[in-house]
Amino acid sequence: MRADASAFSGLHVLADDDPRWQRDPVEQAKAACTGGAQVVQLRAKHAGDREALAWARRIRALTRAAGAAFVVNDRFDLALLSEADAVHLGQEDLAPADLPEEARARLAVGRSTHTLDQARRACGEPVDYLAFGPLFGTASKDSPYPARGIDALAEVAALVAPRLLVAIGGIDTSGARRAARAGARGAAVISAVAGAGDMVETTRALVDAFAAAGTA
């Protein structure tokens, strides 16, 4: 059954295959699930299709056991093959309206946005949640966009409401709290977990920080 948008609230941990990380995406995902992340997204920018699908299927098993949602970045085909809950599309990816009927029927759709205009346009697309950033800047991924900041996040959160908005970009525990207070219902991280000495405890701290601020 297709996941409801509410499944994508909370902490998103992107399990990333950048070679700078000491642990592979499956290890990152396992730590994220153990730490209580509500969503795990596979971001495989370097692996071939066979390896990425193998990771996706293993992460799907981990997230099912943990009761977390599973998202595949960019690739709706890998999302379908791994029985993911959603595909997350960037501005340069296939437009949400162009997804095949099977993908729309089975997958929720996330959409990355970086400007107010992009967020406004995304509200007219068949998507279930939006991401906005980079919030504080990031070294985890190349981006032509400068840090957007909390004020811009709050503006976008108000613009897209009641759609679920996920903040991304340079988020640590302090940033997670600030994002929640600005109206984001999700916060996504890469390096904060992938680069941590203790990925499980770092995930727990991020989950707790975001949840506490969201209910304050």
N, C-alpha and C positions, 0 to 999 in steps of 0.2 A: 504494500500500500504506500502511496506517495506521502512523504513526510510533511507535516504541517510546519509552517514557518517558525512557530514557537520552538521547534526542536533545535534551532540554530542560535538561541540566546545563550549567554554565558561566555566562558573562555574557549576560544578556538586556538588549538595548537597546530601549526603547520609543520608536518613532518617533511623535511626538506632534504633533497639529495645533493646539496652543494658539497663538494669535496672538502671544504674547510672544516666541516663538522666531524668530530671523532666517532659519532654513532650514526648508523644508517637510519633511514626513515622508519623502519619497523621498530628499532630500539627506541627511537624518539616517541613513536606512537604508543608503545607499551608503557613508557614512563608517564606519558600524558594521561593515559587511561588510569594508571595506578594513582596518579595525583588528583584525579577527579575532573579532568577537563570535560566539558560538555560536548565539544566538537573536535574532531581530528580531521585535518585536511591533508591529503597527499599532494605535495608539490614536487613533481619529478621533472626537472628541466634538463637533466644530464643523461639519464638512463635511456636505454632503448625500450621499445614497447614491451618486449617479453619480460624484462626485469621489472618495469613499472607495474605491469599487470600482476606479477607475482607478489610484489610489495602490497599492491592494493588489496589483493585477496587475503593476505595475512593480516593487514590492518583492519579489514572488514570483520574478520573473526574476533580480533581484539576489541573493537568497538562494540560489537554485539554483546560480548561477554560483560563489558563494562556499562552497557546501557547508554553509550555515547553515540552521537550522530557521526556519520562518515561522509566526507566530501572529497571529490577528486577535482583538482585544479585543471582547468582548460579542456580536458578530454572527456566528452560525453560518452565516447565509445568505451573507454576504460571504466568509466563510472557504471555503465550498464553491465559490462562483463563482470565486474567485481561486486555487483549488487549494492552499490553505494546509495546513500540517501539523496545526494545532490551533486551537481556539477557547478563549479564556480568559474565564471567567465570574466576575462579582462576586457579592456576597451579594444584590444587588437584581436580578440578571439571571434569566433562565430557569433553573430548576433543572436540573442535569445529567441527572437521570433523565427529564426531559421533552423532551430533545432528540429530534428525529425520527430514525427508524431509519437513514436515509441519513447523517445527520451523525455518529451514533455509529459507523457502519461505516467512515467515511472520515477522521474527525478525532480526534486525541487531545484530551483536555479538561483544562484547567487550572482551578483554583478558588482565588479569593482568600479568605483568612481573616484575622481580626484579633484573635481571642481563642482561648483554649484550648478553650472549648466549641465554637466554630465549626470549629476544626481537627479536634476529635474527631468531630463530625458529618460532616465532609467525608470522613473515612476510611470512612464507610459509604456514600458516594455513588460512582457510576460515574465516577471521575476518575482521571487518570493522574499528575498532580502537583499539589502545593499551593503557594500563595504565602502568605507571612505578613508582616504589617507594619501600620502603618509602623514600621520598625525604629528609626530615629533621628528621625522626624518628617520632613515634606516640605512644600515650598511648591509642588510641581508639580501637586498634585491636592487637591481638597477631601476631607477625611476627618474624621468625627466621633470618630475614635479617637486618643488621644495616643500618643506614641512608646512602643514596647513594650520596646525594649532587648535587649541580648545575652542576658541570663539567660532571658527569656521565649522568645527564639528557640531557645536550646538545649533548653528544656523541650519546645517544640513539635516540634523535630527528633527528639527521643527518642520522643515520643508517636506520631508518624506513621510512623516507620521501619518497613519499608524504603522507604516512599514517598518520592519525590524532593521536597525542600522548597526553595523559592526565597525568599530574603529580598528585601524591597523597602522603600524609604522612606529618603531622605536619605543614600544610600550613596555614598561616595567611595572612593578607593583604600584608605585605612585601614579604612573600614567593610567593604569587600569582604573584606579579610583577616580581620577579626574575625568576619564572618558565616560564612566557610568554616571557621574554627576551632571555631565553635559548632555545626557540623553541617549547615549549609545546603549543598546541592549546586548551587545556582544563586544568582545575585545580579542583581537587576533595577534598572535606572537609567532616569531620564528626564532631569532637568535636568543631571546630571553630564556628559552628552554633548550634549544639545540646546542647552545654554547655554554650551558650551565654545568658546573661541576656535579651537582646533584639535581638531575632533571625532575625527579619525582617531587622533592621538597619545593623546588622552584615553582612547579605547576601548582602545588597546593597553595603556596603563598599568593600566586596570581589569582587563582579561583576565589580564595577567601577575600582578597582585596577588592575584586570586582563585585562580588556578591554583597559585601558589607556596604560598599558605597551605593549600590543600587537600591538598597533597602533603607538607607539612612534618611 
